Amino acid sequence: MLRTTDDALGLGWVEPTARIVEHEAAVVVTIRWNGRFYQTRADFARLGYWSAHHSASLFSYDWEMDQIRGQLRFGLAERDALVATLTLENRGALAHHLELWVLARVDGQRAIWETRHFDRSWSLHDRKSDRRISFAVDGESVAPISAAEVAKAAGSLVENGQVALGFRSSQRLAPGGEARWSVGLVRGDVEVARRVATRAAAVCDEKQAADDRFYADAAMPVGDWPDEWKRGWVYDLETTRACVFPAGGIFRDVWPSWMMTWPRIVLAEGTLDAVRLSYAAPELALRLTRTLLCDSPAANVPCVFVGGEPNMVAKDGTVCGTSPAWCLPFYNLWLLYCRTLDRTWLSEVYPQLVAYLEYWLAERTDEDGWCVYKCTWEAGEDCTPRLDPSGQGDEVISHYVRPVELQATMSQSAAILARFARELGRVSDELGWRAVSDDYARRTQQLWDPEAGRFRDWDKRTGQFLGGMESPSYWQTDPVRYSALSLTPLVAGIATPEQQRRLAEEIAFYDAPPWCLWPSWSYVTAEAATAAGWHQFAGRFAERIIARVYHQNDRRSLDAAPRPTPGTSPEFWPIDLADFNGSDGYGWGATTTSLWVRQVFGFLDGQDPGAFAFSLVPNLPAEWLQPGRRYGFTHLPYRGWRLDVSYAVGDGQLIAEVRADRIARLRVIDEAGREVTVSAEGARGQFEVVNSRAYQVTVENGS
């Protein structure tokens, strides 16, 4: 995994992960200037350094020394070849003298490094592991500096037993002058390092151009959103981009890995990541899901690595994948289709979706036709005692419990497949999947406990509702009494009005840990509240998560908490970062993006593919509603159009504005069915809205 160095200005590989670092190979930079030797981040903090560019493909450090502007950029030239460019520009009227050190640093705790110097390059070989690292520089007036010299003069860089060596250069920067160096660090031989060093600037420029193209088409927050939120949006998108892997192995096109450090496909997280990515790059999101479904080695879309090797295998040898309940994959695909209306994509993935549900109906139903899990890994809630009394990941559990969420999401998934069949003109398929949906909706209703006022799992061993635990047994809670997945009948739209009324009290329990700590549970809770029309709850729930996570992720120092790494979405969202023990660069950690757009901003995709419509449900915190403020998103991709949508705060009112990239007439209906007056001019329409109320917006000539 590539990441910035914690203690110095640098970037490189850590292995096997940022969570457990056993090996490091990084480029680090130090500068001697104006009587001071800048070696560590703390040293550069005196210069107020920052990152002007922070993406999945290009990262920069930027700083100023009086009138000298410095920039250090990093990018991957090849899979095992890191390049960097260093630029110093004198923007002042006086000349400046400085000494620059560009170093390669490797771990030395359990290694025995042999080093050799060549012309403008170094070779490092660990005799114990046979690892080979090569380092080359392309620049002016450079002289080699050995590991012993670095240890003597810049000991703070190698305090943990690392080895650092490289090159130094003394420079006189005349007024208006500029100095440039290019660097290559490779996991391989010296010739490769030399070659990539000569094209480092071109590589970084290409990465910059690709990022510019991506953000030219991406939805972006505008207006008076908190600055931490605006940066958090970018962190989320970049984490999502970093989890997009190139074609290889069994995958013929780009594919989604749910995490950077241990790449493999998972249906649940893959669809969750894709529907989020569609806010920026809908075509890429469609490609990812096409690969995920069409290149899967089996009908149940098992969790596999790039070569097809299975990652989840139950104790009886069954190769497993995630269920229709975990992260709501069919619901995500439905949202993706509603957002794009790409029938070509739908026709390609439809057979795989049919095969997936048919697999679950054939292989994951019990003797009476109820959906069951093979193991808790398949459920997503690894080792939960709700499903497995022994708390094992691979234990076969089909004979224990009939879970609420499997019946509800089987009904929902079959209903969505019926809608897909209708879109493709498959009438008989539509009728068949409607029947499946109705069957599992009836089964879900049998799991309603009117006395408790909630849906409950059925214990096959006792022939009654599953009983609670004596004490908290899973993430400091009783997973039998409290399960966010028991809210899935709301998302599926199969809870009756009376059940919704009772569940309005139940959902309040989920605005608390652990349900607000894990993206999978939070997503279900937020979507359940939205589906039920509890918009005020949904907005408050989502805003609290986003504010906490973005504040933590935007921190500028590791002093308070060394992990998770700032600027990359984490595996889960602890209240206190001292409790974090997960992985960095985790796709679903960026679900804050979806919570923001759908539950706080309130842009909800229309559910009728035949009408160019969407809903607006603003859920802005009361303290934000100060006259003169504005909250919006620009360039939202929606059904082939780009929309700018915002809310302007006036004196006691909220004005929604919708701008399209072409002329359109808007028709707006409030939640009581009344038409709302729209002030229109060209491609812009304005109308008054009330916070936490829903409005359907139809673009009448948008078909």
NUTOR-701020 format. One line per 4 residues: their letters; for each residue x, y, z of C-alpha. Coordinates in Angstrom, 3 decimals, always signed. Layout:
! residues N
a = X/Y/Z; ... $
This chain:
! residues 703
mlrt = +0.000/+0.000/+0.000; +1.258/+3.490/-0.869; +0.900/+6.121/+1.818; +2.590/+9.203/+3.175 $
tdda = +5.337/+8.809/+5.739; +4.176/+9.694/+9.238; +7.300/+11.447/+10.450; +8.850/+13.062/+7.371 $
lglg = +7.940/+14.714/+4.084; +7.653/+11.632/+1.934; +5.599/+8.833/+0.454; +6.163/+5.179/-0.290 $
wvep = +5.140/+1.571/+0.177; +4.234/-0.013/+3.483; +3.744/-3.765/+3.612; +1.576/-5.651/+4.201 $
tari = -0.830/-2.825/+5.208; -0.924/+0.503/+6.992; -2.526/-1.374/+9.861; +0.466/-3.686/+10.264 $
vehe = +3.690/-2.227/+8.861; +6.494/-4.739/+8.488; +8.335/-3.175/+5.550; +8.733/+0.338/+4.202 $
aavv = +10.305/+1.818/+1.082; +9.777/+5.548/+0.670; +11.138/+8.743/-0.822; +11.736/+11.476/+1.761 $
vtir = +13.029/+15.024/+1.349; +14.979/+17.308/+3.682; +16.205/+20.869/+3.141; +18.925/+22.922/+4.800 $
wngr = +17.998/+26.601/+4.442; +18.582/+29.850/+6.264; +20.519/+28.195/+9.086; +17.956/+25.461/+9.790 $
fyqt = +17.818/+21.797/+8.739; +14.218/+20.790/+7.905; +13.989/+17.023/+8.396; +10.665/+16.099/+9.996 $
radf = +7.062/+17.075/+9.523; +7.357/+19.162/+12.676; +10.203/+21.078/+11.025; +8.189/+21.707/+7.859 $
arlg = +5.165/+22.668/+9.966; +7.049/+25.869/+10.776; +6.697/+26.693/+7.086; +2.954/+25.969/+7.160 $
ywsa = +3.176/+23.150/+4.627; +0.016/+21.810/+3.013; -1.135/+19.545/+0.196; -2.364/+21.407/-2.866 $
hhsa = -3.265/+18.163/-4.617; -4.492/+15.048/-2.836; -5.976/+12.337/-5.034; -5.842/+8.588/-5.499 $
slfs = -3.230/+9.018/-8.236; -1.266/+12.171/-7.370; -0.174/+13.644/-4.050; +1.758/+16.815/-3.355 $
ydwe = +3.481/+18.509/-0.445; +3.619/+22.285/-0.780; +5.429/+24.878/+1.317; +6.911/+28.362/+1.232 $
mdqi = +10.257/+29.578/+2.546; +9.942/+33.381/+2.370; +9.702/+33.900/-1.389; +10.684/+30.349/-2.330 $
rgql = +7.774/+28.100/-3.255; +8.405/+24.340/-2.924; +6.385/+21.444/-4.254; +6.987/+17.700/-3.997 $
rfgl = +4.667/+15.547/-6.155; +4.264/+11.759/-6.155; +2.628/+9.363/-8.605; +2.880/+5.752/-9.760 $
aerd = +4.549/+5.296/-13.137; +4.062/+1.527/-13.021; +2.783/-0.940/-10.460; +6.179/-1.212/-8.756 $
alva = +7.609/+2.142/-9.800; +7.007/+5.320/-7.803; +8.088/+8.673/-9.207; +8.421/+12.085/-7.617 $
tltl = +9.173/+15.587/-8.821; +10.600/+18.322/-6.651; +10.373/+21.954/-7.737; +11.796/+25.019/-5.983 $
enrg = +10.857/+28.408/-7.396; +12.248/+31.752/-6.228; +9.477/+34.319/-6.573; +11.398/+37.058/-4.763 $
alah = +13.845/+39.776/-5.736; +16.818/+38.298/-3.857; +18.890/+35.187/-4.436; +18.623/+32.306/-1.952 $
hlel = +21.026/+29.505/-1.075; +19.887/+26.099/+0.112; +20.908/+22.447/+0.275; +18.474/+19.749/-0.770 $
wvla = +18.556/+16.082/+0.243; +16.431/+13.569/-1.688; +16.570/+10.179/+0.025; +15.304/+6.643/-0.259 $
rvdg = +14.381/+5.192/+3.129; +13.813/+1.508/+3.845; +13.081/-0.433/+7.011; +16.008/-1.885/+8.863 $
qrai = +14.530/-3.651/+11.872; +14.749/-7.171/+10.497; +16.727/-6.522/+7.312; +20.378/-6.703/+6.330 $
wetr = +20.826/-4.160/+3.577; +23.630/-4.177/+1.056; +23.892/-0.875/-0.825; +25.714/+0.050/-4.019 $
hfdr = +26.078/+3.440/-5.635; +25.939/+3.946/-9.383; +25.758/+7.066/-11.501; +22.794/+9.026/-10.053 $
swsl = +21.334/+5.854/-8.578; +21.493/+3.447/-5.657; +20.727/-0.240/-5.335; +19.552/-1.724/-2.024 $
hdrk = +19.350/-5.468/-1.431; +18.065/-7.129/+1.731; +20.020/-10.362/+2.137; +17.408/-11.807/+4.504 $
sdrr = +14.287/-11.362/+2.368; +15.958/-10.938/-1.050; +13.963/-7.730/-1.537; +15.494/-5.285/-4.006 $
isfa = +14.861/-1.550/-3.999; +16.404/+0.850/-6.499; +16.547/+4.612/-6.372; +17.518/+7.107/-9.071 $
vdge = +17.508/+10.881/-9.466; +17.467/+13.077/-12.551; +18.493/+16.652/-11.729; +21.239/+19.231/-11.488 $
svap = +24.430/+19.146/-9.380; +23.675/+16.077/-7.296; +26.165/+14.208/-5.139; +25.633/+10.845/-3.411 $
isaa = +25.070/+10.661/+0.316; +25.533/+7.323/+2.067; +23.463/+5.709/+4.787; +26.187/+6.416/+7.335 $
evak = +26.230/+10.105/+6.400; +22.465/+10.360/+6.678; +22.453/+8.629/+10.064; +25.069/+11.066/+11.341 $
aags = +23.565/+14.284/+9.989; +19.819/+13.502/+9.960; +19.364/+10.904/+12.660; +15.714/+11.778/+13.249 $
lven = +14.892/+10.167/+9.895; +16.241/+6.763/+10.931; +15.398/+6.624/+14.631; +13.406/+3.397/+14.223 $
gqva = +16.232/+1.469/+12.636; +15.556/+2.509/+9.051; +18.254/+2.947/+6.440; +18.259/+6.126/+4.339 $
lgfr = +20.557/+7.197/+1.530; +20.358/+9.198/-1.666; +21.586/+12.486/-3.062; +22.185/+16.068/-2.035 $
ssqr = +22.453/+19.227/-4.051; +23.571/+22.744/-3.142; +21.615/+25.387/-4.991; +21.720/+29.113/-5.543 $
lapg = +18.289/+30.230/-6.691; +18.489/+33.548/-8.480; +15.465/+35.881/-8.493; +12.865/+34.238/-10.702 $
gear = +14.989/+31.101/-10.813; +13.759/+27.555/-10.584; +15.324/+24.181/-9.797; +13.793/+20.796/-10.607 $
wsvg = +14.596/+17.198/-9.716; +12.930/+13.965/-10.777; +13.087/+10.748/-8.782; +12.337/+7.080/-9.327 $
lvrg = +11.923/+4.499/-6.553; +11.202/+0.975/-7.732; +10.762/-2.480/-6.337; +13.202/-3.854/-8.885 $
dvev = +16.473/-3.051/-10.627; +18.385/+0.160/-11.143; +17.710/+0.448/-14.871; +13.970/+0.696/-14.234 $
arrv = +14.534/+3.366/-11.589; +16.639/+5.423/-13.983; +14.087/+5.070/-16.758; +11.085/+6.124/-14.710 $
atra = +13.005/+9.007/-13.090; +13.484/+10.641/-16.486; +9.736/+10.698/-17.107; +8.578/+11.554/-13.596 $
aavc = +7.329/+15.005/-14.583; +5.350/+13.612/-17.511; +3.782/+10.947/-15.279; +2.754/+13.497/-12.661 $
dekq = +1.396/+15.840/-15.327; -0.661/+12.985/-16.803; -2.080/+12.193/-13.370; -2.931/+15.862/-12.872 $
aadd = -4.734/+16.003/-16.219; -6.700/+12.824/-15.446; -7.766/+14.247/-12.082; -8.829/+17.486/-13.757 $
rfya = -10.973/+15.533/-16.217; -12.546/+13.526/-13.390; -13.503/+16.597/-11.378; -14.731/+18.474/-14.434 $
daam = -17.559/+15.921/-14.545; -17.990/+15.201/-10.826; -20.710/+16.560/-8.586; -19.205/+18.962/-6.055 $
pvgd = -20.581/+20.702/-2.951; -20.830/+24.482/-3.235; -21.851/+27.298/-0.943; -21.664/+27.450/+2.829 $
wpde = -21.129/+23.806/+3.703; -18.439/+23.463/+6.408; -14.936/+23.388/+4.922; -14.314/+19.993/+6.566 $
wkrg = -17.304/+18.639/+4.658; -16.066/+19.989/+1.329; -12.686/+18.369/+1.844; -14.361/+15.219/+3.166 $
wvyd = -16.282/+14.913/-0.096; -12.971/+14.776/-1.968; -11.481/+12.294/+0.505; -14.501/+10.031/-0.035 $
lett = -14.328/+10.232/-3.815; -10.601/+9.600/-3.796; -10.914/+6.592/-1.512; -13.548/+5.240/-3.878 $
racv = -11.285/+5.872/-6.878; -8.363/+4.195/-5.114; -10.508/+1.065/-4.753; -10.951/+0.822/-8.536 $
fpag = -8.473/-1.727/-9.883; -7.415/-2.293/-13.503; -8.378/-5.334/-15.557; -6.437/-8.457/-14.665 $
gifr = -6.819/-12.057/-13.636; -10.424/-13.149/-14.137; -11.613/-9.555/-14.550; -11.729/-8.307/-18.138 $
dvwp = -12.368/-4.680/-17.203; -11.918/-2.376/-14.221; -13.302/-3.861/-11.025; -14.235/-2.653/-7.527 $
swmm = -12.302/-3.732/-4.484; -13.997/-2.886/-1.214; -10.615/-1.978/+0.312; -7.213/-0.917/-0.978 $
twpr = -4.972/-3.126/+1.105; -6.480/-6.570/+0.447; -8.173/-6.257/-2.948; -11.016/-8.630/-3.755 $
ivla = -14.582/-8.389/-4.974; -17.600/-8.494/-2.683; -21.104/-7.975/-4.031; -22.333/-5.989/-1.028 $
egtl = -19.577/-3.414/-0.750; -18.938/-3.348/-4.502; -22.462/-2.152/-5.279; -22.377/+0.298/-2.365 $
davr = -19.158/+1.790/-3.731; -20.453/+1.939/-7.300; -23.660/+3.777/-6.479; -21.566/+6.376/-4.620 $
lsya = -19.082/+6.694/-7.477; -21.974/+7.459/-9.823; -22.201/+10.952/-8.296; -18.916/+11.646/-10.058 $
apel = -18.446/+9.095/-12.832; -21.659/+7.196/-13.647; -20.187/+5.437/-16.686; -17.298/+4.096/-14.612 $
alrl = -19.724/+2.973/-11.905; -21.666/+0.966/-14.493; -18.462/-0.657/-15.766; -17.466/-1.690/-12.249 $
trtl = -20.759/-3.402/-11.539; -20.726/-5.055/-14.958; -17.338/-6.598/-14.155; -18.440/-7.525/-10.645 $
lcds = -21.459/-9.435/-11.923; -20.455/-10.681/-15.360; -16.925/-11.858/-14.531; -17.842/-13.533/-11.266 $
paan = -16.777/-17.195/-11.205; -20.117/-18.401/-9.801; -23.773/-17.429/-9.684; -23.701/-16.318/-6.037 $
vpcv = -20.951/-13.753/-6.828; -18.529/-15.192/-4.277; -15.918/-13.093/-2.554; -12.752/-13.765/-4.613 $
fvgg = -9.328/-12.340/-5.333; -8.197/-11.218/-8.773; -7.161/-14.734/-9.768; -10.531/-16.162/-8.755 $
epnm = -9.285/-17.625/-5.468; -12.130/-17.697/-2.904; -11.866/-15.586/+0.223; -14.933/-16.839/+2.134 $
vakd = -15.368/-20.598/+2.504; -17.803/-22.113/+4.982; -16.793/-25.001/+7.209; -18.518/-27.490/+4.895 $
gtvc = -16.424/-26.273/+1.938; -19.065/-24.041/+0.346; -17.613/-20.977/-1.414; -19.650/-18.032/-0.149 $
gtsp = -20.575/-14.530/-1.184; -22.577/-11.843/+0.567; -26.347/-12.044/+0.816; -29.161/-9.914/-0.671 $
awcl = -29.425/-8.254/+2.762; -25.884/-7.061/+3.389; -25.523/-3.465/+2.147; -28.693/-3.914/+0.034 $
pfyn = -26.998/-4.776/-3.310; -30.171/-4.982/-5.437; -31.377/-1.680/-3.988; -28.031/-0.114/-4.896 $
lwll = -28.250/-1.429/-8.443; -31.780/-0.088/-8.706; -30.596/+3.375/-7.611; -27.755/+3.156/-10.121 $
ycrt = -30.191/+2.336/-12.891; -32.615/+5.093/-11.852; -29.677/+7.509/-11.939; -28.463/+6.471/-15.414 $
ldrt = -31.302/+4.663/-17.247; -28.661/+2.700/-19.153; -30.588/-0.183/-20.711; -27.522/-1.610/-22.442 $
wlse = -25.875/-2.083/-19.059; -29.106/-3.495/-17.654; -29.417/-6.056/-20.445; -25.852/-7.213/-19.733 $
vypq = -26.168/-7.610/-15.962; -29.780/-8.846/-15.868; -28.951/-12.543/-16.523; -26.392/-12.499/-13.715 $
lvay = -28.897/-10.953/-11.310; -31.403/-13.652/-12.234; -28.777/-16.339/-11.644; -27.882/-14.823/-8.293 $
leyw = -31.442/-14.835/-6.933; -32.094/-18.278/-8.372; -28.996/-19.507/-6.522; -30.301/-18.148/-3.232 $
laer = -33.734/-19.648/-3.832; -32.215/-23.038/-4.630; -29.228/-23.173/-2.272; -30.124/-20.868/+0.634 $
tded = -33.674/-21.829/+1.534; -34.605/-24.320/+4.207; -37.058/-27.205/+4.131; -40.031/-24.800/+4.268 $
gwcv = -38.751/-22.269/+1.747; -37.399/-19.657/+4.160; -34.151/-17.886/+3.250; -31.228/-18.761/+5.519 $
ykct = -27.522/-18.043/+5.702; -24.779/-20.594/+5.175; -22.465/-18.833/+7.657; -22.086/-15.456/+9.361 $
weag = -19.468/-14.362/+6.816; -22.223/-14.619/+4.238; -24.417/-12.452/+6.461; -21.774/-9.716/+6.711 $
edct = -22.152/-9.593/+10.499; -19.146/-11.798/+11.104; -19.415/-14.069/+14.140; -22.627/-12.514/+15.471 $
prld = -24.321/-14.633/+18.164; -27.669/-13.511/+16.750; -27.151/-16.026/+13.957; -24.548/-18.379/+15.400 $
psgq = -24.485/-19.241/+19.125; -20.810/-20.197/+18.880; -19.886/-16.875/+17.287; -17.893/-18.397/+14.426 $
gdev = -17.359/-16.963/+10.971; -17.464/-20.173/+8.937; -19.818/-22.313/+11.040; -22.783/-23.654/+9.047 $
ishy = -25.799/-21.935/+10.627; -28.688/-22.675/+8.254; -30.528/-24.748/+10.867; -30.572/-22.053/+13.564 $
vrpv = -32.422/-18.901/+12.541; -34.792/-17.497/+9.910; -33.591/-13.874/+9.768; -35.960/-10.993/+9.133 $
elqa = -33.595/-9.206/+6.770; -33.221/-12.156/+4.396; -36.970/-12.521/+3.864; -37.460/-8.753/+3.464 $
tmsq = -34.574/-8.210/+1.054; -35.441/-11.313/-0.945; -38.858/-9.723/-1.438; -37.266/-6.392/-2.323 $
saai = -34.648/-7.931/-4.640; -37.274/-9.960/-6.497; -39.448/-6.848/-6.860; -36.479/-4.930/-8.288 $
larf = -35.724/-7.798/-10.672; -39.355/-7.627/-11.792; -38.900/-3.896/-12.521; -35.739/-4.656/-14.461 $
arel = -37.601/-7.318/-16.437; -40.302/-4.780/-17.285; -37.655/-2.302/-18.478; -36.327/-4.999/-20.808 $
grvs = -39.764/-6.088/-21.996; -39.601/-9.534/-20.348; -43.261/-9.843/-19.333; -43.205/-13.466/-18.146 $
delg = -40.070/-12.815/-16.088; -41.741/-9.819/-14.488; -44.759/-11.850/-13.414; -42.593/-14.643/-12.027 $
wrav = -40.437/-12.347/-9.929; -43.509/-10.472/-8.678; -44.791/-13.780/-7.331; -41.468/-14.423/-5.562 $
sddy = -41.552/-10.929/-4.110; -45.090/-11.387/-2.822; -44.210/-14.744/-1.266; -41.328/-13.312/+0.755 $
arrt = -43.314/-10.235/+1.687; -45.882/-12.587/+3.259; -43.124/-14.472/+5.040; -41.721/-11.206/+6.354 $
qqlw = -45.133/-10.306/+7.758; -45.123/-13.567/+9.709; -42.049/-12.277/+11.549; -43.887/-9.245/+12.940 $
dpea = -44.330/-9.376/+16.704; -47.326/-7.140/+17.489; -46.652/-7.310/+21.199; -43.073/-6.065/+20.822 $
grfr = -43.941/-3.736/+17.940; -41.087/-4.866/+15.702; -39.951/-7.519/+13.243; -38.090/-10.382/+14.893 $
dwdk = -35.965/-13.341/+13.793; -37.458/-16.815/+14.138; -35.634/-19.466/+16.160; -36.009/-22.772/+14.308 $
rtgq = -34.806/-24.710/+17.345; -37.559/-23.520/+19.689; -40.308/-22.697/+17.223; -40.688/-19.139/+18.504 $
flgg = -39.156/-15.697/+18.162; -35.453/-15.613/+18.894; -34.838/-14.663/+22.517; -32.499/-11.932/+23.710 $
mesp = -29.109/-12.259/+25.349; -28.449/-11.870/+29.042; -25.917/-9.093/+28.404; -24.336/-7.152/+25.521 $
sywq = -22.553/-9.692/+23.365; -21.765/-8.005/+20.035; -20.279/-4.524/+19.685; -21.484/-3.665/+23.197 $
tdpv = -25.094/-4.420/+22.374; -27.633/-7.236/+22.421; -27.778/-8.153/+18.686; -31.006/-10.104/+19.137 $
rysa = -32.995/-7.278/+20.699; -31.345/-4.603/+18.561; -30.562/-5.231/+14.901; -30.442/-2.465/+12.316 $
lslt = -31.172/-5.080/+9.670; -34.591/-5.661/+11.255; -35.487/-2.310/+9.666; -35.104/-3.698/+6.121 $
plva = -38.899/-4.219/+5.697; -39.113/-0.407/+5.702; -36.542/-0.085/+2.928; -38.320/-2.838/+1.016 $
giat = -41.641/-1.009/+1.314; -43.468/-3.987/+2.793; -44.217/-2.668/+6.285; -47.884/-1.755/+6.811 $
peqq = -48.898/+1.751/+7.948; -49.538/+0.405/+11.466; -46.143/-1.300/+11.508; -44.518/+1.945/+10.370 $
rrla = -46.234/+3.764/+13.210; -44.839/+1.285/+15.747; -41.378/+1.276/+14.163; -41.156/+5.068/+14.369 $
eeia = -40.358/+4.542/+18.037; -38.075/+1.580/+17.388; -35.790/+3.415/+14.955; -34.774/+5.916/+17.628 $
fyda = -32.681/+3.169/+19.248; -30.402/+3.149/+16.209; -29.226/+6.741/+16.479; -26.477/+5.481/+18.783 $
ppwc = -23.432/+3.181/+18.791; -22.797/+0.703/+17.347; -25.298/+1.414/+14.576; -23.849/+4.848/+13.783 $
lwps = -20.279/+3.475/+13.775; -20.469/+1.051/+10.865; -21.400/+2.192/+7.327; -23.334/-1.006/+6.597 $
wsyv = -25.700/-0.525/+9.542; -25.869/+3.262/+9.161; -26.817/+2.981/+5.504; -29.756/+0.696/+6.308 $
taea = -30.891/+2.912/+9.187; -30.776/+6.065/+7.067; -32.520/+4.499/+4.074; -35.192/+2.947/+6.309 $
ataa = -35.978/+6.352/+7.818; -36.084/+7.963/+4.382; -38.343/+5.269/+2.950; -40.729/+5.671/+5.891 $
gwhq = -40.803/+9.454/+5.499; -39.064/+10.168/+8.826; -36.933/+12.809/+7.163; -36.093/+14.840/+10.235 $
fagr = -34.676/+11.765/+11.951; -32.817/+10.721/+8.791; -31.225/+14.154/+8.404; -30.190/+14.419/+12.040 $
faer = -28.811/+10.880/+12.072; -26.766/+11.443/+8.911; -25.526/+14.921/+9.860; -24.133/+13.728/+13.184 $
iiar = -22.179/+10.952/+11.487; -20.830/+13.178/+8.718; -19.788/+15.983/+11.076; -17.914/+13.567/+13.337 $
vyhq = -16.242/+11.554/+10.578; -15.184/+14.512/+8.443; -13.752/+16.323/+11.459; -11.691/+13.260/+12.343 $
ndrr = -10.632/+12.626/+8.757; -9.542/+16.241/+8.212; -7.179/+16.396/+11.180; -3.737/+17.790/+10.323 $
slda = -1.651/+15.947/+12.897; -1.194/+12.390/+14.092; -0.427/+13.548/+17.616; -3.934/+12.966/+18.980 $
aprp = -4.501/+9.710/+17.092; -2.010/+7.908/+14.850; -4.739/+6.071/+12.960; -6.785/+5.945/+10.854 $
tpgt = -4.741/+7.837/+8.304; -6.367/+11.244/+7.664; -7.604/+11.945/+4.162; -8.717/+8.394/+3.439 $
spef = -12.019/+6.830/+4.422; -11.695/+4.385/+7.353; -13.219/+0.957/+7.836; -15.595/+2.246/+10.500 $
wpid = -16.414/+5.504/+12.298; -15.555/+5.332/+16.030; -16.740/+8.039/+18.383; -13.229/+8.145/+19.862 $
ladf = -10.315/+7.506/+17.493; -8.498/+5.757/+20.332; -10.953/+2.895/+19.712; -10.031/+2.515/+16.037 $
ngsd = -8.535/-0.856/+15.164; -9.580/-1.211/+11.542; -8.129/-0.642/+8.085; -7.423/+2.517/+6.116 $
gygw = -8.607/+3.062/+2.558; -11.900/+1.221/+3.013; -14.526/+1.856/+0.352; -17.656/+1.772/+2.445 $
gatt = -16.112/+4.265/+4.875; -16.982/+6.799/+2.173; -20.710/+6.102/+2.616; -20.780/+9.538/+4.271 $
tslw = -21.074/+10.778/+0.670; -24.406/+9.007/+0.182; -25.661/+10.092/+3.604; -24.860/+13.692/+2.704 $
vrqv = -26.567/+13.742/-0.705; -29.589/+11.650/+0.181; -30.342/+12.333/+3.848; -28.930/+15.830/+4.536 $
fgfl = -29.093/+17.561/+1.166; -32.101/+15.440/+0.296; -31.625/+14.726/-3.421; -33.484/+11.448/-3.964 $
dgqd = -33.549/+9.612/-7.276; -36.927/+9.212/-8.925; -38.319/+5.677/-8.744; -40.188/+5.782/-12.069 $
pgaf = -37.812/+5.294/-15.013; -40.515/+6.604/-17.319; -40.693/+10.073/-15.740; -37.796/+12.511/-15.537 $
afsl = -38.310/+13.295/-11.874; -36.546/+13.368/-8.536; -37.379/+14.431/-4.986; -35.902/+17.158/-2.820 $
vpnl = -36.058/+16.763/+0.956; -33.769/+19.365/+2.579; -32.668/+18.355/+6.076; -30.356/+21.193/+7.025 $
paew = -29.435/+21.596/+10.719; -31.273/+24.480/+12.395; -28.029/+26.298/+13.206; -27.198/+26.440/+9.488 $
lqpg = -30.401/+28.253/+8.570; -28.984/+31.759/+8.741; -30.227/+34.284/+6.163; -27.839/+34.723/+3.255 $
rryg = -26.387/+31.244/+3.410; -26.575/+28.815/+0.512; -26.077/+25.056/+0.339; -25.836/+23.226/-2.947 $
fthl = -24.285/+20.727/-5.299; -23.157/+21.535/-8.775; -22.962/+19.179/-11.735; -25.023/+16.347/-10.234 $
pyrg = -25.215/+13.661/-12.955; -28.777/+12.509/-13.437; -30.178/+10.533/-16.365; -27.768/+12.013/-18.870 $
wrld = -28.208/+15.573/-17.616; -26.135/+17.686/-15.243; -28.015/+19.562/-12.552; -27.043/+22.361/-10.192 $
vsya = -29.287/+22.203/-7.123; -29.135/+24.504/-4.099; -31.081/+25.963/-1.184; -30.817/+29.659/-0.333 $
vgdg = -31.731/+30.675/+3.216; -33.921/+33.763/+3.493; -35.833/+35.367/+6.351; -37.922/+32.466/+7.561 $
qlia = -37.895/+30.683/+4.233; -35.823/+28.309/+2.136; -35.639/+28.768/-1.628; -34.701/+25.780/-3.757 $
evra = -33.072/+26.406/-7.103; -32.606/+23.855/-9.883; -30.473/+24.642/-12.931; -30.195/+22.184/-15.802 $
dria = -27.594/+22.028/-18.537; -30.381/+22.594/-21.073; -33.720/+24.384/-21.176; -36.366/+22.635/-19.093 $
rlrv = -39.677/+23.376/-17.387; -40.077/+22.268/-13.771; -43.227/+21.075/-12.087; -43.103/+20.738/-8.291 $
idea = -45.563/+18.897/-6.036; -45.349/+18.987/-2.227; -45.942/+15.964/+0.005; -49.614/+16.872/+0.384 $
grev = -50.060/+16.681/-3.400; -50.304/+20.449/-3.917; -48.557/+22.146/-6.802; -45.838/+24.589/-5.782 $
tvsa = -45.308/+27.839/-7.659; -42.071/+27.823/-9.669; -40.321/+30.988/-10.793; -38.610/+30.014/-14.045 $
egar = -36.032/+31.653/-16.239; -34.402/+29.662/-19.019; -32.864/+26.521/-17.543; -33.359/+27.734/-13.951 $
gqfe = -36.316/+27.226/-11.653; -36.833/+28.522/-8.103; -39.478/+27.560/-5.557; -40.038/+27.768/-1.824 $
vvns = -39.538/+24.661/+0.328; -39.810/+23.787/+4.010; -36.999/+22.021/+5.800; -37.609/+18.261/+6.290 $
rayq = -40.553/+18.265/+3.862; -40.541/+16.303/+0.583; -41.057/+17.779/-2.886; -41.308/+15.913/-6.159 $
vtve = -39.640/+17.766/-9.016; -40.534/+16.764/-12.570; -38.610/+18.018/-15.588; -41.438/+18.019/-18.051 $
ngs = -39.390/+18.015/-21.245; -36.576/+15.930/-19.821; -37.484/+12.593/-21.359 $
